[in-house]
Amino acid sequence: MVNIIQGLKLLHRNGIAHRDIKPDNIMVDPTSLDIKYIDFGLACRMESCYSTMVGGTPFYMAPELFLDQVPDTLETWFKVDYWALGATLMEIILHKTFLEEYLNRKITNIMSLTYFMKGLNISDDQLTALLGKHQVTMKIFDFAESYIFPLLKKDPVERHLVYYVPKLRTKRISKGLIDLRKQPK
């Protein structure tokens, strides 16, 4: 998981907003844990990010995109990537689509998702309860609290990516979560 965070940091450092981060668009080498982001069809770079086009996969789209608040700078598109990364990492931990698990309901159409996203306001306490329900280990909980919770803030101004990730924890957490991802849902 740490490699996924570091990969997004590298994309952003090079002035690229992916705009469609989701598990299907992240390839992981199970031996080295190296990751590659794929499918840059919606990505934008610097000056090309100033369009009114909103795209992405609905379950991973940031709340502001459902409120017709289209980002108008590269930095605000980075905040959209942060949300998608948070939803993706939670899915890896939970083995279920994060929003459906959080809302405790199956969402069958975009209108339902839009309705829920407009009123969405996820607190750290709610995320803690969700992880507790899934009985995650303390190491995974600590990782989520430090690195994932800040990605899932409704207000993009409060949303941020924590760049420093201790090396000691990197391989243990990543290997455990990659192995979990392979298990049947």
Secondary structure, DSSP 8 states (H G I E B T S, - for coil): -HHHHHHHHHHHHTTEE-S--SGGGEEE-TTT--EEE---TT-EEGGGG-SS---S-GGGS-HHHHTT----SHHHHHHHHHHHHHHHHHHHHHSS-HHHHHHTS---SHHHHHHHHHH----HHHHHHHHHHTT--HHHHHHIIIIIGGGG-SSTTT--------HHHHHHHHHHHHHHHHS--
